[in-house]
Amino acid sequence: MAADEESTARERWQVRLPILVGTAWALGLDVPSELILPGGERGGPILSPIDPTLADRIAAGDFLVGGGGFGHGAVADAAACALREAGIAAVVAHSFDPSFERSADRIGLPAVQLNEALVIHTGARLRVDLEGGRVVNMSSGDRFPIRNLGEDRLAALREALLARG
């Protein structure tokens, strides 16, 4: 391995993912990509079929919370990108569509699985510790282990973080 490749590899492992803190927006059980990104076109308001005013109320650094199969559908890649562009810090769900999850990893949008995702309500303050593998509901004191963040996914998120600068 060349010296510059070794240096780059070392740099990747020195990057720590930030601990994320924000407000939860609970969306319910079934959130297909078509509800996230109506018409499949980026640039419009996200989540408008769920609530036409929601995009205006979400602040950068907030979290979306959903049930099983989050982001399934024909526009999963575009939906993940639209959420990242809207400033969503992470998506918390019981499970994700594999296509949505891969897209989210590629662009640095953490998609974290919790068995207890549906007990998190809109307005709860969350602390998502990706490196520590847990989500803390600061409003209730509950702590939940993240099920789907192995070293390979953490490495993908670190790569995306480095690429964004």
N, C-alpha and C positions, 0 to 999 in steps of 0.2 A: 504494500500500500504506500502510495506517495505521501510525502509529508503534508501537503495541502489537503489531501483526502482524509488523512488521520486527524488533522486539526478540525476539519468540518464535522467529522463524526463525533469528536469530543465536544464540539460546540453544541451539537444537537442534544446530547445528554445533559448538558449544563443548563439548558432551557427548562425552567419550571413553569408549568401551566398556572395561571393566576387562580386564586380563589375568587369565585364569582358571588356577588351579593346583589339581590334585586327582588322585585315583586313578582309573584306568581299570577298568571292568568289561566284559570282552569277552563278547558274547552269541552270536556266531557269525553264520552267513550269513543266515538267513531269520528276521526278527523282525516278524511281523505285529502290528497293534494289539491283536488279541485275546489275544496272549501278554503284552503290556505291561499290559493292563487286562482281566483275565478277567471275562467277563460284561458288559463295557461299563459297569460301574458304578464311579464314582469313590468313594473312601473306603476301599476294600479294599486289601489288599497288592498292590503292583505286582509284575509279573514272577513271580508265584507258580507258574505252570505250568513255568517254566524252572527255578526253584529256590525252594521254599517259604520258605527262610530269607534269601533275597537282600535283600529289602526292609529287613530288620532290620540287615543288615551294611553297606548303602550309607550313607555319611555325606553330609551337606549339602556341596555343592561337588564331588562326584564326577562322573565322566563315564561314559556308556554308549557302547560301541563295537559296531558291527554291520556287516553286509555290504550287499548291494544291496536297494533297495526298502524300507528301514527304515520301519516304521510303516504299511505298507499294510493296508487292511482297512476294515471298516465303522465302526470307532470311532476313526479317526485323530485327530480333534479332541479327543475326551475323553482319549485316550492321551497326547497332548502335554501337556494340562493336568495330568494326573495325575503325569507326570514332573516338571513344574515344581513342583507342590505337594510332591512328595517331596524336593525340594532338589537335583535333578540340575542341574549347572551348564551342561552342554552335551551334545549327542549327536553322536558322530563316526561316520560311516558312509561306505561306498563310494558310496551313493546313497540318496535318500529318496523315499517316496511324495509326490507333489506336494501332496496334501491335508494330510498330516502336516507338511510343510515350511512351508506357508502358516500353519497353526495355530501352529506353533512360533514363527514370526516375529512373529505377532500378539501372542503372550503374552511374548515376550522370552526364549525358550529357543533358544539358538544351535544350529542343526542344520548341521554343517559336513561337507563332502564331501572325502574324501581318497582318492586312488587306492590308497594303501597302508594303508587302515584295518585290514585283516585281519592285519597284522603286529604290531599293538598287542595285548598280552596283559593279562589280568587282573593287577592289582597294579602295573602301570607307572604312574609319576608323569608326568602330562602338564602341559604349559604351553600354553594355547590363547590366542594373540594374534590377536584378531579384526581389529583395526585393521591389524596388520602382515601378516595373511593367512597365518599359519603355525601349525602345531602342532609342538611339540618334545616328544619322548619323553625326559624327563630321566633315565630309567633306562638307556636305551641310547645316548643322544646323537643319535639320528636326528631329522631335521627334515623336515617334510612341508608342501608348499604346500596351502593351502585352495583348492579349485576353485570354490566357489559363492558367494563373498561379494563381490559387486559393490557399488557405492555405493548402489544402491536397497535391497538387503538390509541393509546397514549402517545406513542411515537408518531402516528399519523397526525394527531392534533398538534404536537410539537412542531412537526414539519410545516403544517399550515400556518402556525404562529410565526415561525421564522420567515416564511415566504411573504407574509403580510408586513413584516418589519416591525 
